[in-house]
């Protein structure tokens, strides 16, 4: 079992930055693909970014490409999401997720989920 705990959310003005962190425990994430998803009020949860464990390749939703960067620190058992140039439409609860597969954008591919951290971007 992998337990995931997100942190770093908060309130920021449009154009600002936040860095989300996800701390894993229970198992090392060295052989896990790690992803970030988000869910805005009244909307379905959606894919944001993922980083594979095999070659550290990354994938991003078009809506965040060029503004968000996902990274991982296997030594610290953490994954981060650096969010720059934030927009009001980035407001959502952000979730960290993990899977042993070479998953990318599909939620059903991920086995472990954190509780989420709220990000609110004011205009």
Rosetta constraint file for C-alpha pairs under 8 A:
AtomPair CA 1 CA 26 HARMONIC 5.94 0.50
AtomPair CA 1 CA 27 HARMONIC 6.76 0.50
AtomPair CA 1 CA 112 HARMONIC 7.93 0.50
AtomPair CA 2 CA 24 HARMONIC 6.53 0.50
AtomPair CA 2 CA 25 HARMONIC 5.81 0.50
AtomPair CA 2 CA 26 HARMONIC 4.98 0.50
AtomPair CA 2 CA 27 HARMONIC 5.62 0.50
AtomPair CA 2 CA 98 HARMONIC 7.95 0.50
AtomPair CA 2 CA 112 HARMONIC 6.40 0.50
AtomPair CA 3 CA 24 HARMONIC 5.56 0.50
AtomPair CA 3 CA 25 HARMONIC 5.16 0.50
AtomPair CA 3 CA 26 HARMONIC 6.08 0.50
AtomPair CA 3 CA 112 HARMONIC 7.18 0.50
AtomPair CA 3 CA 113 HARMONIC 7.52 0.50
AtomPair CA 3 CA 114 HARMONIC 7.01 0.50
AtomPair CA 4 CA 22 HARMONIC 6.30 0.50
AtomPair CA 4 CA 23 HARMONIC 5.67 0.50
AtomPair CA 4 CA 24 HARMONIC 4.65 0.50
AtomPair CA 4 CA 25 HARMONIC 6.62 0.50
AtomPair CA 4 CA 96 HARMONIC 6.90 0.50
AtomPair CA 4 CA 97 HARMONIC 7.45 0.50
AtomPair CA 4 CA 112 HARMONIC 7.44 0.50
AtomPair CA 4 CA 113 HARMONIC 6.25 0.50
AtomPair CA 4 CA 114 HARMONIC 4.59 0.50
AtomPair CA 4 CA 115 HARMONIC 7.68 0.50
AtomPair CA 5 CA 22 HARMONIC 5.40 0.50
AtomPair CA 5 CA 23 HARMONIC 5.25 0.50
AtomPair CA 5 CA 24 HARMONIC 6.60 0.50
AtomPair CA 5 CA 96 HARMONIC 7.66 0.50
AtomPair CA 5 CA 114 HARMONIC 5.27 0.50
AtomPair CA 5 CA 115 HARMONIC 6.67 0.50
AtomPair CA 5 CA 116 HARMONIC 7.53 0.50
AtomPair CA 6 CA 20 HARMONIC 6.97 0.50
AtomPair CA 6 CA 21 HARMONIC 5.56 0.50
AtomPair CA 6 CA 22 HARMONIC 4.32 0.50
AtomPair CA 6 CA 23 HARMONIC 6.46 0.50
AtomPair CA 6 CA 95 HARMONIC 7.09 0.50
AtomPair CA 6 CA 96 HARMONIC 6.59 0.50
AtomPair CA 6 CA 114 HARMONIC 6.41 0.50
AtomPair CA 6 CA 115 HARMONIC 7.11 0.50
AtomPair CA 6 CA 116 HARMONIC 5.90 0.50
AtomPair CA 6 CA 117 HARMONIC 5.89 0.50
AtomPair CA 7 CA 20 HARMONIC 5.76 0.50
AtomPair CA 7 CA 21 HARMONIC 5.26 0.50
AtomPair CA 7 CA 22 HARMONIC 6.39 0.50
AtomPair CA 7 CA 117 HARMONIC 6.07 0.50
AtomPair CA 8 CA 18 HARMONIC 7.08 0.50
AtomPair CA 8 CA 19 HARMONIC 5.93 0.50
AtomPair CA 8 CA 20 HARMONIC 4.52 0.50
AtomPair CA 8 CA 21 HARMONIC 6.08 0.50
AtomPair CA 8 CA 117 HARMONIC 7.27 0.50
AtomPair CA 9 CA 18 HARMONIC 7.12 0.50
AtomPair CA 9 CA 19 HARMONIC 7.57 0.50
AtomPair CA 9 CA 20 HARMONIC 6.21 0.50
AtomPair CA 9 CA 117 HARMONIC 5.35 0.50
AtomPair CA 9 CA 118 HARMONIC 5.23 0.50
AtomPair CA 9 CA 119 HARMONIC 4.92 0.50
AtomPair CA 9 CA 120 HARMONIC 7.92 0.50
AtomPair CA 10 CA 18 HARMONIC 7.94 0.50
AtomPair CA 10 CA 118 HARMONIC 6.15 0.50
AtomPair CA 10 CA 119 HARMONIC 5.03 0.50
AtomPair CA 10 CA 120 HARMONIC 6.10 0.50
AtomPair CA 11 CA 119 HARMONIC 6.16 0.50
AtomPair CA 11 CA 120 HARMONIC 4.74 0.50
AtomPair CA 11 CA 121 HARMONIC 5.91 0.50
AtomPair CA 11 CA 122 HARMONIC 7.31 0.50
AtomPair CA 12 CA 16 HARMONIC 6.10 0.50
AtomPair CA 12 CA 17 HARMONIC 7.24 0.50
AtomPair CA 12 CA 18 HARMONIC 7.64 0.50
AtomPair CA 12 CA 119 HARMONIC 7.89 0.50
AtomPair CA 12 CA 120 HARMONIC 6.33 0.50
AtomPair CA 12 CA 121 HARMONIC 5.03 0.50
AtomPair CA 12 CA 122 HARMONIC 6.26 0.50
AtomPair CA 13 CA 86 HARMONIC 7.63 0.50
AtomPair CA 13 CA 121 HARMONIC 5.36 0.50
AtomPair CA 13 CA 122 HARMONIC 4.76 0.50
AtomPair CA 13 CA 123 HARMONIC 6.17 0.50
AtomPair CA 14 CA 85 HARMONIC 6.96 0.50
AtomPair CA 14 CA 86 HARMONIC 5.30 0.50
AtomPair CA 14 CA 87 HARMONIC 5.01 0.50
AtomPair CA 14 CA 88 HARMONIC 6.24 0.50
AtomPair CA 14 CA 121 HARMONIC 5.69 0.50
AtomPair CA 14 CA 122 HARMONIC 5.67 0.50
AtomPair CA 14 CA 123 HARMONIC 5.31 0.50
AtomPair CA 15 CA 84 HARMONIC 7.08 0.50
AtomPair CA 15 CA 85 HARMONIC 4.19 0.50
AtomPair CA 15 CA 86 HARMONIC 4.87 0.50
AtomPair CA 15 CA 87 HARMONIC 6.38 0.50
AtomPair CA 16 CA 84 HARMONIC 6.18 0.50
AtomPair CA 16 CA 85 HARMONIC 5.47 0.50
AtomPair CA 16 CA 86 HARMONIC 5.50 0.50
AtomPair CA 17 CA 82 HARMONIC 7.51 0.50
AtomPair CA 17 CA 83 HARMONIC 5.41 0.50
AtomPair CA 17 CA 84 HARMONIC 4.41 0.50
AtomPair CA 17 CA 85 HARMONIC 6.20 0.50
AtomPair CA 17 CA 86 HARMONIC 6.15 0.50
AtomPair CA 18 CA 82 HARMONIC 6.22 0.50
AtomPair CA 18 CA 83 HARMONIC 5.24 0.50
AtomPair CA 18 CA 84 HARMONIC 6.74 0.50
AtomPair CA 19 CA 80 HARMONIC 6.86 0.50
AtomPair CA 19 CA 81 HARMONIC 5.64 0.50
AtomPair CA 19 CA 82 HARMONIC 4.44 0.50
AtomPair CA 19 CA 83 HARMONIC 5.91 0.50
AtomPair CA 20 CA 80 HARMONIC 5.47 0.50
AtomPair CA 20 CA 81 HARMONIC 5.00 0.50
AtomPair CA 20 CA 82 HARMONIC 6.40 0.50
AtomPair CA 20 CA 83 HARMONIC 7.83 0.50
AtomPair CA 21 CA 78 HARMONIC 6.86 0.50
AtomPair CA 21 CA 79 HARMONIC 5.90 0.50
AtomPair CA 21 CA 80 HARMONIC 4.41 0.50
AtomPair CA 21 CA 81 HARMONIC 6.47 0.50
AtomPair CA 22 CA 78 HARMONIC 5.46 0.50
AtomPair CA 22 CA 79 HARMONIC 5.22 0.50
AtomPair CA 22 CA 80 HARMONIC 6.12 0.50
AtomPair CA 22 CA 96 HARMONIC 6.28 0.50
AtomPair CA 23 CA 77 HARMONIC 6.29 0.50
AtomPair CA 23 CA 78 HARMONIC 4.68 0.50
AtomPair CA 23 CA 79 HARMONIC 6.87 0.50
AtomPair CA 24 CA 28 HARMONIC 7.37 0.50
AtomPair CA 24 CA 29 HARMONIC 7.10 0.50
AtomPair CA 24 CA 77 HARMONIC 5.63 0.50
AtomPair CA 24 CA 78 HARMONIC 5.97 0.50
AtomPair CA 25 CA 77 HARMONIC 7.44 0.50
AtomPair CA 28 CA 74 HARMONIC 7.49 0.50
AtomPair CA 28 CA 77 HARMONIC 6.13 0.50
AtomPair CA 29 CA 33 HARMONIC 7.80 0.50
AtomPair CA 29 CA 74 HARMONIC 6.46 0.50
AtomPair CA 29 CA 77 HARMONIC 5.94 0.50
AtomPair CA 29 CA 78 HARMONIC 7.83 0.50
AtomPair CA 30 CA 53 HARMONIC 6.38 0.50
AtomPair CA 30 CA 74 HARMONIC 5.59 0.50
AtomPair CA 30 CA 77 HARMONIC 7.64 0.50
AtomPair CA 31 CA 53 HARMONIC 5.45 0.50
AtomPair CA 31 CA 54 HARMONIC 7.37 0.50
AtomPair CA 31 CA 100 HARMONIC 6.37 0.50
AtomPair CA 32 CA 52 HARMONIC 7.11 0.50
AtomPair CA 32 CA 53 HARMONIC 5.56 0.50
AtomPair CA 32 CA 98 HARMONIC 6.05 0.50
AtomPair CA 32 CA 99 HARMONIC 5.29 0.50
AtomPair CA 32 CA 100 HARMONIC 4.62 0.50
AtomPair CA 32 CA 101 HARMONIC 7.16 0.50
AtomPair CA 33 CA 50 HARMONIC 7.14 0.50
AtomPair CA 33 CA 51 HARMONIC 5.83 0.50
AtomPair CA 33 CA 52 HARMONIC 4.35 0.50
AtomPair CA 33 CA 53 HARMONIC 5.09 0.50
AtomPair CA 33 CA 98 HARMONIC 5.74 0.50
AtomPair CA 33 CA 99 HARMONIC 5.31 0.50
AtomPair CA 33 CA 100 HARMONIC 6.04 0.50
AtomPair CA 33 CA 101 HARMONIC 6.61 0.50
AtomPair CA 33 CA 102 HARMONIC 6.24 0.50
AtomPair CA 33 CA 103 HARMONIC 6.63 0.50
AtomPair CA 34 CA 50 HARMONIC 5.62 0.50
AtomPair CA 34 CA 51 HARMONIC 5.47 0.50
AtomPair CA 34 CA 52 HARMONIC 6.51 0.50
AtomPair CA 34 CA 53 HARMONIC 7.70 0.50
AtomPair CA 34 CA 79 HARMONIC 7.22 0.50
AtomPair CA 34 CA 96 HARMONIC 7.29 0.50
AtomPair CA 34 CA 97 HARMONIC 5.75 0.50
AtomPair CA 34 CA 98 HARMONIC 4.63 0.50
AtomPair CA 34 CA 99 HARMONIC 6.63 0.50
AtomPair CA 35 CA 47 HARMONIC 7.96 0.50
AtomPair CA 35 CA 48 HARMONIC 7.54 0.50
AtomPair CA 35 CA 49 HARMONIC 5.61 0.50
AtomPair CA 35 CA 50 HARMONIC 4.00 0.50
AtomPair CA 35 CA 51 HARMONIC 6.34 0.50
AtomPair CA 35 CA 96 HARMONIC 5.82 0.50
AtomPair CA 35 CA 97 HARMONIC 5.05 0.50
AtomPair CA 35 CA 98 HARMONIC 6.25 0.50
AtomPair CA 35 CA 104 HARMONIC 7.61 0.50
AtomPair CA 36 CA 47 HARMONIC 6.57 0.50
AtomPair CA 36 CA 48 HARMONIC 5.39 0.50
AtomPair CA 36 CA 49 HARMONIC 5.21 0.50
AtomPair CA 36 CA 50 HARMONIC 6.18 0.50
AtomPair CA 36 CA 81 HARMONIC 7.73 0.50
AtomPair CA 36 CA 94 HARMONIC 6.82 0.50
AtomPair CA 36 CA 95 HARMONIC 5.58 0.50
AtomPair CA 36 CA 96 HARMONIC 4.72 0.50
AtomPair CA 36 CA 97 HARMONIC 6.14 0.50
AtomPair CA 37 CA 45 HARMONIC 6.63 0.50
AtomPair CA 37 CA 46 HARMONIC 5.44 0.50
AtomPair CA 37 CA 47 HARMONIC 4.49 0.50
AtomPair CA 37 CA 48 HARMONIC 4.91 0.50
AtomPair CA 37 CA 49 HARMONIC 7.00 0.50
AtomPair CA 37 CA 94 HARMONIC 5.74 0.50
AtomPair CA 37 CA 95 HARMONIC 5.11 0.50
AtomPair CA 37 CA 96 HARMONIC 6.52 0.50
AtomPair CA 37 CA 97 HARMONIC 7.60 0.50
AtomPair CA 38 CA 45 HARMONIC 5.40 0.50
AtomPair CA 38 CA 46 HARMONIC 5.42 0.50
AtomPair CA 38 CA 47 HARMONIC 6.58 0.50
AtomPair CA 38 CA 48 HARMONIC 6.66 0.50
AtomPair CA 38 CA 92 HARMONIC 5.82 0.50
AtomPair CA 38 CA 93 HARMONIC 5.40 0.50
AtomPair CA 38 CA 94 HARMONIC 4.27 0.50
AtomPair CA 38 CA 95 HARMONIC 5.80 0.50
AtomPair CA 39 CA 43 HARMONIC 6.27 0.50
AtomPair CA 39 CA 44 HARMONIC 5.98 0.50
AtomPair CA 39 CA 45 HARMONIC 4.16 0.50
AtomPair CA 39 CA 46 HARMONIC 6.23 0.50
AtomPair CA 39 CA 92 HARMONIC 5.14 0.50
AtomPair CA 39 CA 93 HARMONIC 5.26 0.50
AtomPair CA 39 CA 94 HARMONIC 6.60 0.50
AtomPair CA 40 CA 44 HARMONIC 7.28 0.50
AtomPair CA 40 CA 45 HARMONIC 7.19 0.50
AtomPair CA 40 CA 90 HARMONIC 7.97 0.50
AtomPair CA 40 CA 91 HARMONIC 6.28 0.50
AtomPair CA 40 CA 92 HARMONIC 4.12 0.50
AtomPair CA 40 CA 93 HARMONIC 6.37 0.50
AtomPair CA 41 CA 92 HARMONIC 6.84 0.50
AtomPair CA 46 CA 107 HARMONIC 7.95 0.50
AtomPair CA 47 CA 60 HARMONIC 7.94 0.50
AtomPair CA 47 CA 61 HARMONIC 6.44 0.50
AtomPair CA 47 CA 105 HARMONIC 5.51 0.50
AtomPair CA 47 CA 106 HARMONIC 7.14 0.50
AtomPair CA 47 CA 107 HARMONIC 7.39 0.50
AtomPair CA 48 CA 60 HARMONIC 5.80 0.50
AtomPair CA 48 CA 61 HARMONIC 5.13 0.50
AtomPair CA 48 CA 64 HARMONIC 7.02 0.50
AtomPair CA 48 CA 105 HARMONIC 7.86 0.50
AtomPair CA 49 CA 58 HARMONIC 7.14 0.50
AtomPair CA 49 CA 59 HARMONIC 5.50 0.50
AtomPair CA 49 CA 60 HARMONIC 4.38 0.50
AtomPair CA 49 CA 61 HARMONIC 6.27 0.50
AtomPair CA 49 CA 69 HARMONIC 7.94 0.50
AtomPair CA 49 CA 70 HARMONIC 6.54 0.50
AtomPair CA 49 CA 104 HARMONIC 7.97 0.50
AtomPair CA 49 CA 105 HARMONIC 7.63 0.50
AtomPair CA 50 CA 58 HARMONIC 5.56 0.50
AtomPair CA 50 CA 59 HARMONIC 5.38 0.50
AtomPair CA 50 CA 60 HARMONIC 6.73 0.50
AtomPair CA 50 CA 70 HARMONIC 6.85 0.50
AtomPair CA 50 CA 104 HARMONIC 6.06 0.50
AtomPair CA 50 CA 105 HARMONIC 7.47 0.50
AtomPair CA 51 CA 56 HARMONIC 5.67 0.50
AtomPair CA 51 CA 57 HARMONIC 5.60 0.50
AtomPair CA 51 CA 58 HARMONIC 4.45 0.50
AtomPair CA 51 CA 59 HARMONIC 6.70 0.50
AtomPair CA 51 CA 70 HARMONIC 6.79 0.50
AtomPair CA 51 CA 71 HARMONIC 7.05 0.50
AtomPair CA 51 CA 72 HARMONIC 7.73 0.50
AtomPair CA 51 CA 104 HARMONIC 8.00 0.50
AtomPair CA 52 CA 56 HARMONIC 4.92 0.50
AtomPair CA 52 CA 57 HARMONIC 5.48 0.50
AtomPair CA 52 CA 58 HARMONIC 6.58 0.50
AtomPair CA 52 CA 102 HARMONIC 6.32 0.50
AtomPair CA 52 CA 103 HARMONIC 7.57 0.50
AtomPair CA 53 CA 57 HARMONIC 7.86 0.50
AtomPair CA 53 CA 102 HARMONIC 7.92 0.50
AtomPair CA 58 CA 70 HARMONIC 7.29 0.50
AtomPair CA 59 CA 104 HARMONIC 7.05 0.50
AtomPair CA 60 CA 64 HARMONIC 6.58 0.50
AtomPair CA 60 CA 65 HARMONIC 5.63 0.50
AtomPair CA 61 CA 65 HARMONIC 6.13 0.50
AtomPair CA 64 CA 68 HARMONIC 5.62 0.50
AtomPair CA 67 CA 83 HARMONIC 6.11 0.50
AtomPair CA 67 CA 84 HARMONIC 5.13 0.50
AtomPair CA 67 CA 85 HARMONIC 6.12 0.50
AtomPair CA 67 CA 86 HARMONIC 7.72 0.50
AtomPair CA 68 CA 81 HARMONIC 6.66 0.50
AtomPair CA 68 CA 82 HARMONIC 5.47 0.50
AtomPair CA 68 CA 83 HARMONIC 4.48 0.50
AtomPair CA 68 CA 84 HARMONIC 6.04 0.50
AtomPair CA 69 CA 81 HARMONIC 5.61 0.50
AtomPair CA 69 CA 82 HARMONIC 5.06 0.50
AtomPair CA 69 CA 83 HARMONIC 6.64 0.50
AtomPair CA 70 CA 79 HARMONIC 7.30 0.50
AtomPair CA 70 CA 80 HARMONIC 5.69 0.50
AtomPair CA 70 CA 81 HARMONIC 4.56 0.50
AtomPair CA 70 CA 82 HARMONIC 6.41 0.50
AtomPair CA 71 CA 79 HARMONIC 5.71 0.50
AtomPair CA 71 CA 80 HARMONIC 5.31 0.50
AtomPair CA 71 CA 81 HARMONIC 6.57 0.50
AtomPair CA 72 CA 77 HARMONIC 7.76 0.50
AtomPair CA 72 CA 78 HARMONIC 5.85 0.50
AtomPair CA 72 CA 79 HARMONIC 4.13 0.50
AtomPair CA 72 CA 80 HARMONIC 6.10 0.50
AtomPair CA 73 CA 77 HARMONIC 5.91 0.50
AtomPair CA 73 CA 78 HARMONIC 5.33 0.50
AtomPair CA 73 CA 79 HARMONIC 6.13 0.50
AtomPair CA 74 CA 78 HARMONIC 6.35 0.50
AtomPair CA 86 CA 90 HARMONIC 6.49 0.50
AtomPair CA 86 CA 121 HARMONIC 6.78 0.50
AtomPair CA 87 CA 91 HARMONIC 7.59 0.50
AtomPair CA 87 CA 121 HARMONIC 6.14 0.50
AtomPair CA 87 CA 122 HARMONIC 7.80 0.50
AtomPair CA 87 CA 123 HARMONIC 7.56 0.50
AtomPair CA 88 CA 120 HARMONIC 7.34 0.50
AtomPair CA 88 CA 121 HARMONIC 4.67 0.50
AtomPair CA 88 CA 122 HARMONIC 5.70 0.50
AtomPair CA 88 CA 123 HARMONIC 5.97 0.50
AtomPair CA 89 CA 121 HARMONIC 7.54 0.50
AtomPair CA 90 CA 119 HARMONIC 7.56 0.50
AtomPair CA 90 CA 120 HARMONIC 7.45 0.50
AtomPair CA 90 CA 121 HARMONIC 6.69 0.50
AtomPair CA 91 CA 118 HARMONIC 7.80 0.50
AtomPair CA 91 CA 119 HARMONIC 5.39 0.50
AtomPair CA 91 CA 120 HARMONIC 4.57 0.50
AtomPair CA 91 CA 121 HARMONIC 5.44 0.50
AtomPair CA 92 CA 118 HARMONIC 6.05 0.50
AtomPair CA 92 CA 119 HARMONIC 5.49 0.50
AtomPair CA 92 CA 120 HARMONIC 6.60 0.50
AtomPair CA 93 CA 116 HARMONIC 5.77 0.50
AtomPair CA 93 CA 117 HARMONIC 5.35 0.50
AtomPair CA 93 CA 118 HARMONIC 4.34 0.50
AtomPair CA 93 CA 119 HARMONIC 6.00 0.50
AtomPair CA 94 CA 116 HARMONIC 5.17 0.50
AtomPair CA 94 CA 117 HARMONIC 5.26 0.50
AtomPair CA 94 CA 118 HARMONIC 6.23 0.50
AtomPair CA 94 CA 119 HARMONIC 7.02 0.50
AtomPair CA 95 CA 113 HARMONIC 6.85 0.50
AtomPair CA 95 CA 114 HARMONIC 5.84 0.50
AtomPair CA 95 CA 115 HARMONIC 6.63 0.50
AtomPair CA 95 CA 116 HARMONIC 4.39 0.50
AtomPair CA 95 CA 117 HARMONIC 6.68 0.50
AtomPair CA 96 CA 113 HARMONIC 5.85 0.50
AtomPair CA 96 CA 114 HARMONIC 5.41 0.50
AtomPair CA 96 CA 116 HARMONIC 6.95 0.50
AtomPair CA 97 CA 110 HARMONIC 6.13 0.50
AtomPair CA 97 CA 111 HARMONIC 7.29 0.50
AtomPair CA 97 CA 112 HARMONIC 5.42 0.50
AtomPair CA 97 CA 113 HARMONIC 4.48 0.50
AtomPair CA 97 CA 114 HARMONIC 6.45 0.50
AtomPair CA 98 CA 110 HARMONIC 5.46 0.50
AtomPair CA 98 CA 111 HARMONIC 6.09 0.50
AtomPair CA 98 CA 112 HARMONIC 5.12 0.50
AtomPair CA 98 CA 113 HARMONIC 6.67 0.50
AtomPair CA 99 CA 103 HARMONIC 7.06 0.50
AtomPair CA 99 CA 109 HARMONIC 6.77 0.50
AtomPair CA 99 CA 110 HARMONIC 4.68 0.50
AtomPair CA 99 CA 111 HARMONIC 5.37 0.50
AtomPair CA 99 CA 112 HARMONIC 6.68 0.50
AtomPair CA 101 CA 109 HARMONIC 7.27 0.50
AtomPair CA 103 CA 109 HARMONIC 5.83 0.50
AtomPair CA 103 CA 110 HARMONIC 7.25 0.50
AtomPair CA 104 CA 109 HARMONIC 7.84 0.50
AtomPair CA 106 CA 110 HARMONIC 7.60 0.50
